[in-house]
């Protein structure tokens, strides 16, 4: 199972810590169900981020600390355009 930065399984509170550390203002969640990790994060890398559009389609994914925030912001801004 994926682990948080302390080396244990992720907890729901980890999402708030990551969001705060990354200065995110959008809703964040931490899924702690092992079935989720097997399906959505098989590499077990944290944090993992997804952008899901209004139709429920994943439009972007990033795992680990790869500096993807500028890309994420640009993608969100594109999705929010009328």
mmCIF file of the N, C-alpha and C atoms, coordinates in Angstrom:
data_MODEL
# 
_entry.id   MODEL 
# 
loop_
_atom_site.group_PDB 
_atom_site.id 
_atom_site.type_symbol 
_atom_site.label_atom_id 
_atom_site.label_alt_id 
_atom_site.label_comp_id 
_atom_site.label_asym_id 
_atom_site.label_entity_id 
_atom_site.label_seq_id 
_atom_site.pdbx_PDB_ins_code 
_atom_site.Cartn_x 
_atom_site.Cartn_y 
_atom_site.Cartn_z 
_atom_site.occupancy 
_atom_site.B_iso_or_equiv 
_atom_site.pdbx_formal_charge 
_atom_site.auth_seq_id 
_atom_site.auth_comp_id 
_atom_site.auth_asym_id 
_atom_site.auth_atom_id 
_atom_site.pdbx_PDB_model_num 
ATOM 1   N N  . UNK A 1 1  ? 0.842   -1.171 0.000   1.00 0.00 ? 1  UNK A N  1 
ATOM 2   C CA . UNK A 1 1  ? 0.000   0.000  0.000   1.00 0.00 ? 1  UNK A CA 1 
ATOM 3   C C  . UNK A 1 1  ? 0.892   1.240  0.000   1.00 0.00 ? 1  UNK A C  1 
ATOM 4   N N  . UNK A 1 2  ? 0.402   2.320  -0.579  1.00 0.00 ? 2  UNK A N  1 
ATOM 5   C CA . UNK A 1 2  ? 1.141   3.573  -0.608  1.00 0.00 ? 2  UNK A CA 1 
ATOM 6   C C  . UNK A 1 2  ? 1.334   4.096  0.805   1.00 0.00 ? 2  UNK A C  1 
ATOM 7   N N  . UNK A 1 3  ? 2.372   4.869  0.989   1.00 0.00 ? 3  UNK A N  1 
ATOM 8   C CA . UNK A 1 3  ? 2.671   5.370  2.318   1.00 0.00 ? 3  UNK A CA 1 
ATOM 9   C C  . UNK A 1 3  ? 2.756   6.882  2.322   1.00 0.00 ? 3  UNK A C  1 
ATOM 10  N N  . UNK A 1 4  ? 2.466   7.468  3.491   1.00 0.00 ? 4  UNK A N  1 
ATOM 11  C CA . UNK A 1 4  ? 2.605   8.910  3.628   1.00 0.00 ? 4  UNK A CA 1 
ATOM 12  C C  . UNK A 1 4  ? 4.053   9.261  3.911   1.00 0.00 ? 4  UNK A C  1 
ATOM 13  N N  . UNK A 1 5  ? 4.334   10.516 4.108   1.00 0.00 ? 5  UNK A N  1 
ATOM 14  C CA . UNK A 1 5  ? 5.722   10.928 4.268   1.00 0.00 ? 5  UNK A CA 1 
ATOM 15  C C  . UNK A 1 5  ? 6.351   10.460 5.577   1.00 0.00 ? 5  UNK A C  1 
ATOM 16  N N  . UNK A 1 6  ? 5.534   10.007 6.555   1.00 0.00 ? 6  UNK A N  1 
ATOM 17  C CA . UNK A 1 6  ? 6.084   9.447  7.771   1.00 0.00 ? 6  UNK A CA 1 
ATOM 18  C C  . UNK A 1 6  ? 6.364   7.953  7.608   1.00 0.00 ? 6  UNK A C  1 
ATOM 19  N N  . UNK A 1 7  ? 6.017   7.356  6.491   1.00 0.00 ? 7  UNK A N  1 
ATOM 20  C CA . UNK A 1 7  ? 6.299   5.960  6.243   1.00 0.00 ? 7  UNK A CA 1 
ATOM 21  C C  . UNK A 1 7  ? 5.150   5.025  6.518   1.00 0.00 ? 7  UNK A C  1 
ATOM 22  N N  . UNK A 1 8  ? 4.024   5.530  7.014   1.00 0.00 ? 8  UNK A N  1 
ATOM 23  C CA . UNK A 1 8  ? 2.861   4.692  7.267   1.00 0.00 ? 8  UNK A CA 1 
ATOM 24  C C  . UNK A 1 8  ? 1.842   4.839  6.163   1.00 0.00 ? 8  UNK A C  1 
ATOM 25  N N  . UNK A 1 9  ? 0.756   4.074  6.248   1.00 0.00 ? 9  UNK A N  1 
ATOM 26  C CA . UNK A 1 9  ? -0.308  4.212  5.235   1.00 0.00 ? 9  UNK A CA 1 
ATOM 27  C C  . UNK A 1 9  ? -0.870  5.627  5.245   1.00 0.00 ? 9  UNK A C  1 
ATOM 28  N N  . UNK A 1 10 ? -1.327  6.123  4.112   1.00 0.00 ? 10 UNK A N  1 
ATOM 29  C CA . UNK A 1 10 ? -1.893  7.476  4.081   1.00 0.00 ? 10 UNK A CA 1 
ATOM 30  C C  . UNK A 1 10 ? -3.159  7.543  4.914   1.00 0.00 ? 10 UNK A C  1 
ATOM 31  N N  . UNK A 1 11 ? -3.399  8.700  5.487   1.00 0.00 ? 11 UNK A N  1 
ATOM 32  C CA . UNK A 1 11 ? -4.607  8.957  6.255   1.00 0.00 ? 11 UNK A CA 1 
ATOM 33  C C  . UNK A 1 11 ? -5.344  10.117 5.615   1.00 0.00 ? 11 UNK A C  1 
ATOM 34  N N  . UNK A 1 12 ? -6.629  10.236 5.939   1.00 0.00 ? 12 UNK A N  1 
ATOM 35  C CA . UNK A 1 12 ? -7.441  11.312 5.361   1.00 0.00 ? 12 UNK A CA 1 
ATOM 36  C C  . UNK A 1 12 ? -6.823  12.678 5.641   1.00 0.00 ? 12 UNK A C  1 
ATOM 37  N N  . UNK A 1 13 ? -6.210  12.852 6.799   1.00 0.00 ? 13 UNK A N  1 
ATOM 38  C CA . UNK A 1 13 ? -5.617  14.148 7.144   1.00 0.00 ? 13 UNK A CA 1 
ATOM 39  C C  . UNK A 1 13 ? -4.406  14.485 6.279   1.00 0.00 ? 13 UNK A C  1 
ATOM 40  N N  . UNK A 1 14 ? -3.803  13.488 5.619   1.00 0.00 ? 14 UNK A N  1 
ATOM 41  C CA . UNK A 1 14 ? -2.655  13.755 4.752   1.00 0.00 ? 14 UNK A CA 1 
ATOM 42  C C  . UNK A 1 14 ? -3.026  14.684 3.599   1.00 0.00 ? 14 UNK A C  1 
ATOM 43  N N  . UNK A 1 15 ? -4.235  14.559 3.069   1.00 0.00 ? 15 UNK A N  1 
ATOM 44  C CA . UNK A 1 15 ? -4.655  15.422 1.962   1.00 0.00 ? 15 UNK A CA 1 
ATOM 45  C C  . UNK A 1 15 ? -4.610  16.879 2.377   1.00 0.00 ? 15 UNK A C  1 
ATOM 46  N N  . UNK A 1 16 ? -5.071  17.177 3.582   1.00 0.00 ? 16 UNK A N  1 
ATOM 47  C CA . UNK A 1 16 ? -5.039  18.560 4.059   1.00 0.00 ? 16 UNK A CA 1 
ATOM 48  C C  . UNK A 1 16 ? -3.606  19.052 4.214   1.00 0.00 ? 16 UNK A C  1 
ATOM 49  N N  . UNK A 1 17 ? -2.721  18.196 4.701   1.00 0.00 ? 17 UNK A N  1 
ATOM 50  C CA . UNK A 1 17 ? -1.308  18.585 4.849   1.00 0.00 ? 17 UNK A CA 1 
ATOM 51  C C  . UNK A 1 17 ? -0.672  18.880 3.499   1.00 0.00 ? 17 UNK A C  1 
ATOM 52  N N  . UNK A 1 18 ? -0.924  17.991 2.516   1.00 0.00 ? 18 UNK A N  1 
ATOM 53  C CA . UNK A 1 18 ? -0.351  18.209 1.189   1.00 0.00 ? 18 UNK A CA 1 
ATOM 54  C C  . UNK A 1 18 ? -0.930  19.470 0.550   1.00 0.00 ? 18 UNK A C  1 
ATOM 55  N N  . UNK A 1 19 ? -2.241  19.662 0.689   1.00 0.00 ? 19 UNK A N  1 
ATOM 56  C CA . UNK A 1 19 ? -2.883  20.842 0.107   1.00 0.00 ? 19 UNK A CA 1 
ATOM 57  C C  . UNK A 1 19 ? -2.310  22.112 0.723   1.00 0.00 ? 19 UNK A C  1 
ATOM 58  N N  . UNK A 1 20 ? -2.139  22.110 2.032   1.00 0.00 ? 20 UNK A N  1 
ATOM 59  C CA . UNK A 1 20 ? -1.571  23.276 2.706   1.00 0.00 ? 20 UNK A CA 1 
ATOM 60  C C  . UNK A 1 20 ? -0.134  23.522 2.250   1.00 0.00 ? 20 UNK A C  1 
ATOM 61  N N  . UNK A 1 21 ? 0.659   22.472 2.206   1.00 0.00 ? 21 UNK A N  1 
ATOM 62  C CA . UNK A 1 21 ? 2.059   22.609 1.799   1.00 0.00 ? 21 UNK A CA 1 
ATOM 63  C C  . UNK A 1 21 ? 2.215   23.094 0.368   1.00 0.00 ? 21 UNK A C  1 
ATOM 64  N N  . UNK A 1 22 ? 1.276   22.723 -0.482  1.00 0.00 ? 22 UNK A N  1 
ATOM 65  C CA . UNK A 1 22 ? 1.324   23.129 -1.889  1.00 0.00 ? 22 UNK A CA 1 
ATOM 66  C C  . UNK A 1 22 ? 0.507   24.385 -2.161  1.00 0.00 ? 22 UNK A C  1 
ATOM 67  N N  . UNK A 1 23 ? -0.118  24.927 -1.094  1.00 0.00 ? 23 UNK A N  1 
ATOM 68  C CA . UNK A 1 23 ? -0.946  26.130 -1.191  1.00 0.00 ? 23 UNK A CA 1 
ATOM 69  C C  . UNK A 1 23 ? -2.098  25.945 -2.167  1.00 0.00 ? 23 UNK A C  1 
ATOM 70  N N  . UNK A 1 24 ? -2.693  24.757 -2.158  1.00 0.00 ? 24 UNK A N  1 
ATOM 71  C CA . UNK A 1 24 ? -3.848  24.488 -3.014  1.00 0.00 ? 24 UNK A CA 1 
ATOM 72  C C  . UNK A 1 24 ? -5.098  25.070 -2.382  1.00 0.00 ? 24 UNK A C  1 
ATOM 73  N N  . UNK A 1 25 ? -5.978  25.586 -3.214  1.00 0.00 ? 25 UNK A N  1 
ATOM 74  C CA . UNK A 1 25 ? -7.243  26.133 -2.714  1.00 0.00 ? 25 UNK A CA 1 
ATOM 75  C C  . UNK A 1 25 ? -8.441  25.325 -3.216  1.00 0.00 ? 25 UNK A C  1 
ATOM 76  N N  . UNK A 1 26 ? -8.188  24.309 -4.019  1.00 0.00 ? 26 UNK A N  1 
ATOM 77  C CA . UNK A 1 26 ? -9.254  23.460 -4.529  1.00 0.00 ? 26 UNK A CA 1 
ATOM 78  C C  . UNK A 1 26 ? -9.481  22.297 -3.578  1.00 0.00 ? 26 UNK A C  1 
ATOM 79  N N  . UNK A 1 27 ? -10.654 21.662 -3.638  1.00 0.00 ? 27 UNK A N  1 
ATOM 80  C CA . UNK A 1 27 ? -10.912 20.517 -2.745  1.00 0.00 ? 27 UNK A CA 1 
ATOM 81  C C  . UNK A 1 27 ? -9.890  19.408 -2.951  1.00 0.00 ? 27 UNK A C  1 
ATOM 82  N N  . UNK A 1 28 ? -9.491  18.794 -1.849  1.00 0.00 ? 28 UNK A N  1 
ATOM 83  C CA . UNK A 1 28 ? -8.554  17.677 -1.889  1.00 0.00 ? 28 UNK A CA 1 
ATOM 84  C C  . UNK A 1 28 ? -9.098  16.545 -1.023  1.00 0.00 ? 28 UNK A C  1 
ATOM 85  N N  . UNK A 1 29 ? -8.734  15.336 -1.363  1.00 0.00 ? 29 UNK A N  1 
ATOM 86  C CA . UNK A 1 29 ? -9.125  14.169 -0.575  1.00 0.00 ? 29 UNK A CA 1 
ATOM 87  C C  . UNK A 1 29 ? -7.951  13.200 -0.523  1.00 0.00 ? 29 UNK A C  1 
ATOM 88  N N  . UNK A 1 30 ? -7.954  12.360 0.498   1.00 0.00 ? 30 UNK A N  1 
ATOM 89  C CA . UNK A 1 30 ? -6.993  11.264 0.585   1.00 0.00 ? 30 UNK A CA 1 
ATOM 90  C C  . UNK A 1 30 ? -7.804  9.984  0.658   1.00 0.00 ? 30 UNK A C  1 
ATOM 91  N N  . UNK A 1 31 ? -7.605  9.118  -0.286  1.00 0.00 ? 31 UNK A N  1 
ATOM 92  C CA . UNK A 1 31 ? -8.307  7.833  -0.293  1.00 0.00 ? 31 UNK A CA 1 
ATOM 93  C C  . UNK A 1 31 ? -7.418  6.803  0.373   1.00 0.00 ? 31 UNK A C  1 
ATOM 94  N N  . UNK A 1 32 ? -7.909  6.210  1.445   1.00 0.00 ? 32 UNK A N  1 
ATOM 95  C CA . UNK A 1 32 ? -7.109  5.270  2.217   1.00 0.00 ? 32 UNK A CA 1 
ATOM 96  C C  . UNK A 1 32 ? -7.479  3.817  1.939   1.00 0.00 ? 32 UNK A C  1 
ATOM 97  N N  . UNK A 1 33 ? -8.467  3.580  1.116   1.00 0.00 ? 33 UNK A N  1 
ATOM 98  C CA . UNK A 1 33 ? -8.914  2.226  0.783   1.00 0.00 ? 33 UNK A CA 1 
ATOM 99  C C  . UNK A 1 33 ? -7.857  1.541  -0.091  1.00 0.00 ? 33 UNK A C  1 
ATOM 100 N N  . UNK A 1 34 ? -7.372  0.369  0.312   1.00 0.00 ? 34 UNK A N  1 
ATOM 101 C CA . UNK A 1 34 ? -6.344  -0.322 -0.496  1.00 0.00 ? 34 UNK A CA 1 
ATOM 102 C C  . UNK A 1 34 ? -6.794  -0.600 -1.931  1.00 0.00 ? 34 UNK A C  1 
ATOM 103 N N  . UNK A 1 35 ? -8.087  -0.829 -2.148  1.00 0.00 ? 35 UNK A N  1 
ATOM 104 C CA . UNK A 1 35 ? -8.577  -1.055 -3.506  1.00 0.00 ? 35 UNK A CA 1 
ATOM 105 C C  . UNK A 1 35 ? -8.363  0.173  -4.375  1.00 0.00 ? 35 UNK A C  1 
ATOM 106 N N  . UNK A 1 36 ? -8.499  1.347  -3.781  1.00 0.00 ? 36 UNK A N  1 
ATOM 107 C CA . UNK A 1 36 ? -8.247  2.587  -4.518  1.00 0.00 ? 36 UNK A CA 1 
ATOM 108 C C  . UNK A 1 36 ? -6.807  2.615  -5.001  1.00 0.00 ? 36 UNK A C  1 
ATOM 109 N N  . UNK A 1 37 ? -5.882  2.318  -4.114  1.00 0.00 ? 37 UNK A N  1 
ATOM 110 C CA . UNK A 1 37 ? -4.460  2.401  -4.469  1.00 0.00 ? 37 UNK A CA 1 
ATOM 111 C C  . UNK A 1 37 ? -4.082  1.419  -5.549  1.00 0.00 ? 37 UNK A C  1 
ATOM 112 N N  . UNK A 1 38 ? -4.627  0.222  -5.463  1.00 0.00 ? 38 UNK A N  1 
ATOM 113 C CA . UNK A 1 38 ? -4.318  -0.777 -6.488  1.00 0.00 ? 38 UNK A CA 1 
ATOM 114 C C  . UNK A 1 38 ? -4.767  -0.329 -7.867  1.00 0.00 ? 38 UNK A C  1 
ATOM 115 N N  . UNK A 1 39 ? -5.898  0.353  -7.925  1.00 0.00 ? 39 UNK A N  1 
ATOM 116 C CA . UNK A 1 39 ? -6.468  0.771  -9.207  1.00 0.00 ? 39 UNK A CA 1 
ATOM 117 C C  . UNK A 1 39 ? -5.934  2.121  -9.674  1.00 0.00 ? 39 UNK A C  1 
ATOM 118 N N  . UNK A 1 40 ? -5.891  3.111  -8.784  1.00 0.00 ? 40 UNK A N  1 
ATOM 119 C CA . UNK A 1 40 ? -5.606  4.487  -9.168  1.00 0.00 ? 40 UNK A CA 1 
ATOM 120 C C  . UNK A 1 40 ? -4.159  4.914  -8.970  1.00 0.00 ? 40 UNK A C  1 
ATOM 121 N N  . UNK A 1 41 ? -3.414  4.190  -8.164  1.00 0.00 ? 41 UNK A N  1 
ATOM 122 C CA . UNK A 1 41 ? -2.042  4.581  -7.886  1.00 0.00 ? 41 UNK A CA 1 
ATOM 123 C C  . UNK A 1 41 ? -1.163  3.339  -7.749  1.00 0.00 ? 41 UNK A C  1 
ATOM 124 N N  . UNK A 1 42 ? -1.072  2.537  -8.820  1.00 0.00 ? 42 UNK A N  1 
ATOM 125 C CA . UNK A 1 42 ? -0.331  1.276  -8.709  1.00 0.00 ? 42 UNK A CA 1 
ATOM 126 C C  . UNK A 1 42 ? 1.152   1.459  -8.398  1.00 0.00 ? 42 UNK A C  1 
ATOM 127 N N  . UNK A 1 43 ? 1.719   2.623  -8.703  1.00 0.00 ? 43 UNK A N  1 
ATOM 128 C CA . UNK A 1 43 ? 3.130   2.858  -8.398  1.00 0.00 ? 43 UNK A CA 1 
ATOM 129 C C  . UNK A 1 43 ? 3.343   3.126  -6.910  1.00 0.00 ? 43 UNK A C  1 
ATOM 130 N N  . UNK A 1 44 ? 2.275   3.485  -6.182  1.00 0.00 ? 44 UNK A N  1 
ATOM 131 C CA . UNK A 1 44 ? 2.384   3.771  -4.758  1.00 0.00 ? 44 UNK A CA 1 
ATOM 132 C C  . UNK A 1 44 ? 3.124   5.048  -4.445  1.00 0.00 ? 44 UNK A C  1 
ATOM 133 N N  . UNK A 1 45 ? 3.119   6.009  -5.358  1.00 0.00 ? 45 UNK A N  1 
ATOM 134 C CA . UNK A 1 45 ? 3.826   7.275  -5.175  1.00 0.00 ? 45 UNK A CA 1 
ATOM 135 C C  . UNK A 1 45 ? 2.851   8.309  -4.606  1.00 0.00 ? 45 UNK A C  1 
ATOM 136 N N  . UNK A 1 46 ? 3.291   9.024  -3.580  1.00 0.00 ? 46 UNK A N  1 
ATOM 137 C CA . UNK A 1 46 ? 2.485   10.086 -2.992  1.00 0.00 ? 46 UNK A CA 1 
ATOM 138 C C  . UNK A 1 46 ? 3.234   11.392 -3.048  1.00 0.00 ? 46 UNK A C  1 
ATOM 139 N N  . UNK A 1 47 ? 2.567   12.515 -3.151  1.00 0.00 ? 47 UNK A N  1 
ATOM 140 C CA . UNK A 1 47 ? 1.143   12.595 -3.420  1.00 0.00 ? 47 UNK A CA 1 
ATOM 141 C C  . UNK A 1 47 ? 0.853   12.287 -4.880  1.00 0.00 ? 47 UNK A C  1 
ATOM 142 N N  . UNK A 1 48 ? -0.370  11.921 -5.144  1.00 0.00 ? 48 UNK A N  1 
ATOM 143 C CA . UNK A 1 48 ? -0.834  11.738 -6.513  1.00 0.00 ? 48 UNK A CA 1 
ATOM 144 C C  . UNK A 1 48 ? -2.018  12.682 -6.690  1.00 0.00 ? 48 UNK A C  1 
ATOM 145 N N  . UNK A 1 49 ? -2.055  13.359 -7.814  1.00 0.00 ? 49 UNK A N  1 
ATOM 146 C CA . UNK A 1 49 ? -3.110  14.353 -8.057  1.00 0.00 ? 49 UNK A CA 1 
ATOM 147 C C  . UNK A 1 49 ? -3.811  14.048 -9.368  1.00 0.00 ? 49 UNK A C  1 
ATOM 148 N N  . UNK A 1 50 ? -5.097  14.244 -9.346  1.00 0.00 ? 50 UNK A N  1 
ATOM 149 C CA . UNK A 1 50 ? -5.917  14.090 -10.542 1.00 0.00 ? 50 UNK A CA 1 
ATOM 150 C C  . UNK A 1 50 ? -6.739  15.350 -10.723 1.00 0.00 ? 50 UNK A C  1 
ATOM 151 N N  . UNK A 1 51 ? -6.974  15.734 -11.955 1.00 0.00 ? 51 UNK A N  1 
ATOM 152 C CA . UNK A 1 51 ? -7.972  16.755 -12.266 1.00 0.00 ? 51 UNK A CA 1 
ATOM 153 C C  . UNK A 1 51 ? -9.100  16.030 -12.971 1.00 0.00 ? 51 UNK A C  1 
ATOM 154 N N  . UNK A 1 52 ? -10.285 16.154 -12.407 1.00 0.00 ? 52 UNK A N  1 
ATOM 155 C CA . UNK A 1 52 ? -11.473 15.493 -12.945 1.00 0.00 ? 52 UNK A CA 1 
ATOM 156 C C  . UNK A 1 52 ? -12.428 16.584 -13.398 1.00 0.00 ? 52 UNK A C  1 
ATOM 157 N N  . UNK A 1 53 ? -12.836 16.529 -14.667 1.00 0.00 ? 53 UNK A N  1 
ATOM 158 C CA . UNK A 1 53 ? -13.693 17.590 -15.193 1.00 0.00 ? 53 UNK A CA 1 
ATOM 159 C C  . UNK A 1 53 ? -15.143 17.403 -14.734 1.00 0.00 ? 53 UNK A C  1 
ATOM 160 N N  . UNK A 1 54 ? -16.002 18.315 -15.175 1.00 0.00 ? 54 UNK A N  1 
ATOM 161 C CA . UNK A 1 54 ? -17.407 18.317 -14.762 1.00 0.00 ? 54 UNK A CA 1 
ATOM 162 C C  . UNK A 1 54 ? -18.147 17.050 -15.165 1.00 0.00 ? 54 UNK A C  1 
ATOM 163 N N  . UNK A 1 55 ? -17.647 16.344 -16.150 1.00 0.00 ? 55 UNK A N  1 
ATOM 164 C CA . UNK A 1 55 ? -18.301 15.109 -16.605 1.00 0.00 ? 55 UNK A CA 1 
ATOM 165 C C  . UNK A 1 55 ? -17.754 13.886 -15.870 1.00 0.00 ? 55 UNK A C  1 
ATOM 166 N N  . UNK A 1 56 ? -16.789 14.103 -14.980 1.00 0.00 ? 56 UNK A N  1 
ATOM 167 C CA . UNK A 1 56 ? -16.197 12.996 -14.248 1.00 0.00 ? 56 UNK A CA 1 
ATOM 168 C C  . UNK A 1 56 ? -15.059 12.326 -14.979 1.00 0.00 ? 56 UNK A C  1 
ATOM 169 N N  . UNK A 1 57 ? -14.515 12.987 -16.006 1.00 0.00 ? 57 UNK A N  1 
ATOM 170 C CA . UNK A 1 57 ? -13.425 12.437 -16.806 1.00 0.00 ? 57 UNK A CA 1 
ATOM 171 C C  . UNK A 1 57 ? -12.089 12.948 -16.254 1.00 0.00 ? 57 UNK A C  1 
ATOM 172 N N  . UNK A 1 58 ? -11.159 12.027 -16.050 1.00 0.00 ? 58 UNK A N  1 
ATOM 173 C CA . UNK A 1 58 ? -9.826  12.433 -15.612 1.00 0.00 ? 58 UNK A CA 1 
ATOM 174 C C  . UNK A 1 58 ? -9.136  13.109 -16.791 1.00 0.00 ? 58 UNK A C  1 
ATOM 175 N N  . UNK A 1 59 ? -8.757  14.373 -16.592 1.00 0.00 ? 59 UNK A N  1 
ATOM 176 C CA . UNK A 1 59 ? -8.119  15.125 -17.673 1.00 0.00 ? 59 UNK A CA 1 
ATOM 177 C C  . UNK A 1 59 ? -6.628  15.338 -17.437 1.00 0.00 ? 59 UNK A C  1 
ATOM 178 N N  . UNK A 1 60 ? -6.150  15.013 -16.229 1.00 0.00 ? 60 UNK A N  1 
ATOM 179 C CA . UNK A 1 60 ? -4.737  15.194 -15.913 1.00 0.00 ? 60 UNK A CA 1 
ATOM 180 C C  . UNK A 1 60 ? -4.397  14.376 -14.685 1.00 0.00 ? 60 UNK A C  1 
ATOM 181 N N  . UNK A 1 61 ? -3.166  13.849 -14.623 1.00 0.00 ? 61 UNK A N  1 
ATOM 182 C CA . UNK A 1 61 ? -2.686  13.080 -13.475 1.00 0.00 ? 61 UNK A CA 1 
ATOM 183 C C  . UNK A 1 61 ? -1.208  13.362 -13.289 1.00 0.00 ? 61 UNK A C  1 
ATOM 184 N N  . UNK A 1 62 ? -0.809  13.441 -12.025 1.00 0.00 ? 62 UNK A N  1 
ATOM 185 C CA . UNK A 1 62 ? 0.601   13.619 -11.706 1.00 0.00 ? 62 UNK A CA 1 
ATOM 186 C C  . UNK A 1 62 ? 0.889   12.871 -10.410 1.00 0.00 ? 62 UNK A C  1 
ATOM 187 N N  . UNK A 1 63 ? 2.013   12.203 -10.327 1.00 0.00 ? 63 UNK A N  1 
ATOM 188 C CA . UNK A 1 63 ? 2.384   11.464 -9.124  1.00 0.00 ? 63 UNK A CA 1 
ATOM 189 C C  . UNK A 1 63 ? 3.758   11.893 -8.651  1.00 0.00 ? 63 UNK A C  1 
ATOM 190 N N  . UNK A 1 64 ? 3.895   12.030 -7.350  1.00 0.00 ? 64 UNK A N  1 
ATOM 191 C CA . UNK A 1 64 ? 5.165   12.415 -6.760  1.00 0.00 ? 64 UNK A CA 1 
ATOM 192 C C  . UNK A 1 64 ? 5.354   13.914 -6.775  1.00 0.00 ? 64 UNK A C  1 
ATOM 193 N N  . UNK A 1 65 ? 6.508   14.317 -6.400  1.00 0.00 ? 65 UNK A N  1 
ATOM 194 C CA . UNK A 1 65 ? 6.826   15.748 -6.311  1.00 0.00 ? 65 UNK A CA 1 
ATOM 195 C C  . UNK A 1 65 ? 7.575   16.175 -7.566  1.00 0.00 ? 65 UNK A C  1 
ATOM 196 N N  . UNK A 1 66 ? 6.853   16.169 -8.686  1.00 0.00 ? 66 UNK A N  1 
ATOM 197 C CA . UNK A 1 66 ? 7.508   16.455 -9.966  1.00 0.00 ? 66 UNK A CA 1 
ATOM 198 C C  . UNK A 1 66 ? 7.367   17.907 -10.395 1.00 0.00 ? 66 UNK A C  1 
ATOM 199 N N  . UNK A 1 67 ? 6.853   18.758 -9.514  1.00 0.00 ? 67 UNK A N  1 
ATOM 200 C CA . UNK A 1 67 ? 6.710   20.166 -9.864  1.00 0.00 ? 67 UNK A CA 1 
ATOM 201 C C  . UNK A 1 67 ? 5.596   20.409 -10.854 1.00 0.00 ? 67 UNK A C  1 
ATOM 202 N N  . UNK A 1 68 ? 4.531   19.631 -10.791 1.00 0.00 ? 68 UNK A N  1 
ATOM 203 C CA . UNK A 1 68 ? 3.448   19.734 -11.748 1.00 0.00 ? 68 UNK A CA 1 
ATOM 204 C C  . UNK A 1 68 ? 2.413   20.810 -11.472 1.00 0.00 ? 68 UNK A C  1 
ATOM 205 N N  . UNK A 1 69 ? 2.611   21.645 -10.428 1.00 0.00 ? 69 UNK A N  1 
ATOM 206 C CA . UNK A 1 69 ? 1.602   22.637 -10.099 1.00 0.00 ? 69 UNK A CA 1 
ATOM 207 C C  . UNK A 1 69 ? 1.358   23.653 -11.215 1.00 0.00 ? 69 UNK A C  1 
ATOM 208 N N  . UNK A 1 70 ? 2.380   24.181 -11.888 1.00 0.00 ? 70 UNK A N  1 
ATOM 209 C CA . UNK A 1 70 ? 2.092   25.108 -12.983 1.00 0.00 ? 70 UNK A CA 1 
ATOM 210 C C  . UNK A 1 70 ? 1.263   24.449 -14.097 1.00 0.00 ? 70 UNK A C  1 
ATOM 211 N N  . UNK A 1 71 ? 1.557   23.196 -14.378 1.00 0.00 ? 71 UNK A N  1 
ATOM 212 C CA . UNK A 1 71 ? 0.787   22.468 -15.381 1.00 0.00 ? 71 UNK A CA 1 
ATOM 213 C C  . UNK A 1 71 ? -0.639  22.267 -14.897 1.00 0.00 ? 71 UNK A C  1 
ATOM 214 N N  . UNK A 1 72 ? -0.793  21.918 -13.616 1.00 0.00 ? 72 UNK A N  1 
ATOM 215 C CA . UNK A 1 72 ? -2.112  21.720 -13.044 1.00 0.00 ? 72 UNK A CA 1 
ATOM 216 C C  . UNK A 1 72 ? -2.929  23.018 -13.109 1.00 0.00 ? 72 UNK A C  1 
ATOM 217 N N  . UNK A 1 73 ? -2.307  24.119 -12.738 1.00 0.00 ? 73 UNK A N  1 
ATOM 218 C CA . UNK A 1 73 ? -3.004  25.404 -12.770 1.00 0.00 ? 73 UNK A CA 1 
ATOM 219 C C  . UNK A 1 73 ? -3.435  25.751 -14.190 1.00 0.00 ? 73 UNK A C  1 
ATOM 220 N N  . UNK A 1 74 ? -2.560  25.577 -15.151 1.00 0.00 ? 74 UNK A N  1 
ATOM 221 C CA . UNK A 1 74 ? -2.905  25.878 -16.543 1.00 0.00 ? 74 UNK A CA 1 
ATOM 222 C C  . UNK A 1 74 ? -4.052  24.997 -17.020 1.00 0.00 ? 74 UNK A C  1 
ATOM 223 N N  . UNK A 1 75 ? -4.038  23.719 -16.640 1.00 0.00 ? 75 UNK A N  1 
ATOM 224 C CA . UNK A 1 75 ? -5.106  22.806 -17.045 1.00 0.00 ? 75 UNK A CA 1 
ATOM 225 C C  . UNK A 1 75 ? -6.440  23.225 -16.427 1.00 0.00 ? 75 UNK A C  1 
ATOM 226 N N  . UNK A 1 76 ? -6.422  23.577 -15.148 1.00 0.00 ? 76 UNK A N  1 
ATOM 227 C CA . UNK A 1 76 ? -7.650  24.020 -14.479 1.00 0.00 ? 76 UNK A CA 1 
ATOM 228 C C  . UNK A 1 76 ? -8.173  25.302 -15.118 1.00 0.00 ? 76 UNK A C  1 
ATOM 229 N N  . UNK A 1 77 ? -7.283  26.236 -15.399 1.00 0.00 ? 77 UNK A N  1 
ATOM 230 C CA . UNK A 1 77 ? -7.716  27.493 -16.036 1.00 0.00 ? 77 UNK A CA 1 
ATOM 231 C C  . UNK A 1 77 ? -8.332  27.219 -17.397 1.00 0.00 ? 77 UNK A C  1 
ATOM 232 N N  . UNK A 1 78 ? -7.765  26.287 -18.140 1.00 0.00 ? 78 UNK A N  1 
ATOM 233 C CA . UNK A 1 78 ? -8.334  25.914 -19.444 1.00 0.00 ? 78 UNK A CA 1 
ATOM 234 C C  . UNK A 1 78 ? -9.724  25.313 -19.276 1.00 0.00 ? 78 UNK A C  1 
ATOM 235 N N  . UNK A 1 79 ? -9.880  24.434 -18.288 1.00 0.00 ? 79 UNK A N  1 
ATOM 236 C CA . UNK A 1 79 ? -11.177 23.798 -18.059 1.00 0.00 ? 79 UNK A CA 1 
ATOM 237 C C  . UNK A 1 79 ? -12.247 24.789 -17.593 1.00 0.00 ? 79 UNK A C  1 
ATOM 238 N N  . UNK A 1 80 ? -11.822 25.858 -16.921 1.00 0.00 ? 80 UNK A N  1 
ATOM 239 C CA . UNK A 1 80 ? -12.772 26.833 -16.402 1.00 0.00 ? 80 UNK A CA 1 
ATOM 240 C C  . UNK A 1 80 ? -13.191 27.877 -17.436 1.00 0.00 ? 80 UNK A C  1 
ATOM 241 N N  . UNK A 1 81 ? -12.498 27.939 -18.538 1.00 0.00 ? 81 UNK A N  1 
ATOM 242 C CA . UNK A 1 81 ? -12.869 28.908 -19.576 1.00 0.00 ? 81 UNK A CA 1 
ATOM 243 C C  . UNK A 1 81 ? -14.245 28.553 -20.153 1.00 0.00 ? 81 UNK A C  1 
ATOM 244 N N  . UNK A 1 82 ? -15.054 29.586 -20.415 1.00 0.00 ? 82 UNK A N  1 
ATOM 245 C CA . UNK A 1 82 ? -16.386 29.323 -20.996 1.00 0.00 ? 82 UNK A CA 1 
ATOM 246 C C  . UNK A 1 82 ? -16.308 28.774 -22.401 1.00 0.00 ? 82 UNK A C  1 
# 
